[in-house]
Amino acid sequence: MQQVNIIGPGRVGRTLMALVSGAPDYEVGDVYSATPASAIAATAAIGTGRAVSHLKDMGPADIWILSVPDDQIGHVAQDLAQHLGSAAPARVAMHCSGFLPSSVLAPLRDLGWPIASCHPVLSFADPLIAKQQFPGTCCAIEGTEDAVPVVTDLVAAIEGVPFTINADNKAIYHAAAVFSNNFTTVLQAIAREAWAESGVPEDIAQKLGDTLLRGTSESVARLGPAGALTGPAARGDTSVLHVQEEKVADWHPDAAQLYAMLSQMARRLKQHGTTQTQD
């Protein structure tokens, strides 16, 4: 049975605690939070693990997961290395940032620990929902050669889909997730605001957005982005684009700039299969 320690029992940490506790051959060990009450609440809510009040109180584990905010990962790794010292047996350490590379865990690597990062491409707004949605979730992994197989096995055990990425381009990888998820949400907000401005009832606006978003998702999955693209930019209907951009500018100048930029990219995508400018 492989022991997994958790540092940072927030939304991601709690989800991983629940998943690990249900995986064969794995169990949650010690759970630490800078706010002790958070660790106690997490172990009580998930029904597994031992809450500890200090890093130095954490016992040995096969895998250490640092599920803390990006700006804390390096500091936690440094603190953990100081508390454990060189006498501690080398174990795999991983963080869950989609932006930072595994090298941010250098203080532990310098002790001889295999290090990795594992970024599940999933929204963790609600740990209970995230646990239910996790099976089949793609998880981006990079790290040292001796860490990647260990993390890959863990991801498979909790029913994720592991894949490796190039650490040098991790910022671009994460930006892709932002475009695919976060910015899609922003665009949906703009659309609802525009429908409201047009006098569309709120319940109908929600129905319109849900229908279009679902249809778009299905079309992109089946045809790919270029094949699924429709609308005035895809048709080359410049007169419609110009009039709409002017009307949107009167209502929401920032949205108008976005409309113009995305229209140009949509046209290139339809013509050349890429949003980038062609030489």
C-alpha positions, 0 to 999 in steps of 0.5 A: 500500500503506497502512502500519499501525503497531502500539503494543501487540502483546498479544493484540489487537495480535497478532490485528490484525497477522495480519489486516492482513498478510493484507489487500490493500493493507495491510501492518504497519509498525513494532511497539512495546511498552514491553517490547521482547521482546514486540514482537520475539516478536510480529513473529516469531510473526506473521512481519511488521512491524519491532520497535522499542525506542522510540516515537521509532524508529517510522517513518511510517505511514498508520494508527497502532493503539494496542492497549494497556490502557485506562489507558495509551491517553491516556499513549501518545497523549501520548508519541507526540505529544511524540516525533512533534511538529507536524512529523510529517504527520497520519495516522489514529490509532485505539485499540481500547477498547470503553469509552473514546471516541476523544477520549482521543487528544486529544494527537494530534488537537491535532496535526491527526491524525484520531482514532477508536476501533474496538472489535471485539466478539470474545474475544481470549483466543487470537490464533490463534483470534481471527484464525480467528473474526474474519471477520464480527466486528462492529466499533464505530467512532466518531471524527472525520469524517475518521478514520471512513471510513479505519477503516471501510475497514480493518475491511472489508479485514480482513473485519470488519463496521463500524458506527458508535456514539455516543461519548457513550453508549460506556460503555453500549455497552460494558456491553452487551458485558459483559452479553452475554459476561462475565456470561453466563460468570459465570452458566454458572459459577454453574449448574455450581456448582449442578449440582455441589451437586446431585450432577450429575457434572462431565461431565454438568454440562458437557453440560447447560450446553453444550446449554442455552446453544447452544439459548438462543443459537439461540432468541434469534437466531430469536425475540428475547429476549422470544420465546425466554424460558422458565422459571418467571418467564416462566410467572409461576410464583411459588411455584416462584420463591419456593421456589427462591430460598429454597433457593439462598439457603441454598446461595449467598446472592449467587446468590440475590440475583441469582436474585431480581433476574433473575427480576423482569427476566425477568417484565417482559421476558415481559410488556412486552418490556423488562427495565426497570421500566414507569412 
